[in-house]
Amino acid sequence: MSKLLILLLVLSTLLFSNEGQKVYEEKCASCHQLYVPVSKLKENFMEHNNSTLELKAPTINQIVFRLKRRVGDPHGDKDMQRMEIGAFLTSYLNNPDKEKTICLPEIIKHFDTMPSMKGKLSEDEMEAIGDFLFEYDETDYHKNKTEHLSFDEAIKIAQKENKIIMVELLREDCLFCKKMEREVLGEKEIVEAIKKDFLSVIIDVEKEKLPKGLEKGLTPTFAFFNKEGEMFSVIPGAWNREDFLALLKYIKKKSKLKRELKE
């Protein structure tokens, strides 16, 4: 495929995605909120029967999460899945039916079946909505974000600011990595704790060179380095919010103890 054709396809996708956001804002936003943190959604539905948020319909981040796991092959060809998601959406929007919903039963039970959009959305608008949802990245809507650096950048800053370097090793297809991103790493307390004492580096183990001392293995894995670039702790696994906060506190104490022993 020529570079020009690839560029045209990318531009076409971006245009449809932008048009899809306009359609969403004009015809969907009154019911479907764009983004609510997963922790708040769980609390709202599992503990309070939707009484805290009083949502009118599933949020866009809920819908996208389910769409990409229930429609088509999430590990297969992306263009094929995009078309399958588009076809599903067109069918559902024209003829809504709770029997066809992708949402979990414990979530959808809180909502009435949406009205048909047949005649209210054109074919182009439905295609644009499909592209908007397929390209949607909920990390763009986090109110709290951690700035990510390259390892070399982190070393330079760590030496000036005396911070700990936290390297997260992940894979693109790692479900536990994505789960942590959705449910833990975007949480306000976590972001603030990282910003205060750490410098964050993210490395895809299948695509990027690993810092000295690290090897491919379980993902996610969190490795911690001092300002000299010396690794002092490697901890594999996914964590919930409370346990990850406790882990960061433990790493701070361990780092301080090692500095004191050196001195």
C-alpha positions, 0 to 999 in steps of 0.5 A: 500500500502506498504511503499516500494511500495510508495517509489518506486512510488515516486522515479519513479516519480522523475526520470521521472520528471528529465528525462522530464527536460532533454527532455525539455532542449534538445527539447523544451527550444528553444521556451518555456521559463521556467519561466517569472513572471506573472506581466511581462507576463501580461504587455507583452501581455495585454499592448504591444502585445508581443513586450517587451518579444517577446516570441516564444511560451507560457512559461512553467509556463503559460502552467502548470497553464492552464494545471492543471486547464483545464485538469482533475479535479484539486480538484480530485485524483492527480494520475488520473489528472497526467494521464489525463494531460499525455494523453492530452499532447501526443495527442496535441504534436502528432497533434497540433491544436489551437482548442484544446489549453488550452491557453487563446485566447488573448495569443495564438493569438500571436503564430503560431501552433507548429509543430507536435512532432510525431516521434521526441519524443518517448513515454517515452519522452512524458511521462517524459515531462508530469511528468516534467510539472505535478511536475513543481513548478514555485516558484523554479524559482523565482529569488527573494524568501522570506525565511519562518520560523516557528512561534517559529523561527520567535519569536526568530529572531524578538527579536534579530533583532526587526522585525515584524512577518508576518503570512500568513494563507492559504489553499492548495486549496485556489485559491486566495492564489495561485494567490498571490503567483504567481502574488505578493509575488514573485515580487522583490519589495515585497520580498525586503520589506519583507526581510528588516522589516519582518519575514515571516511565512506561516501556512496551517490552515487545517494542522497546529496549529494556533498562539494564537489569530488566528482562521480559516477563510478567506484565505489568511489572513495576521496577524502581531505580534511584537517581543514579539509574540503579535498580533497587526493587522489581515488583510484578503484578496488577494492583488495586488502588489501596494496595498500589498506594501502599506499594508506593509508600513502601518503595519510598521507605525502602529508597530512603533506607538505602540512601541512609545506608550509603551515607 
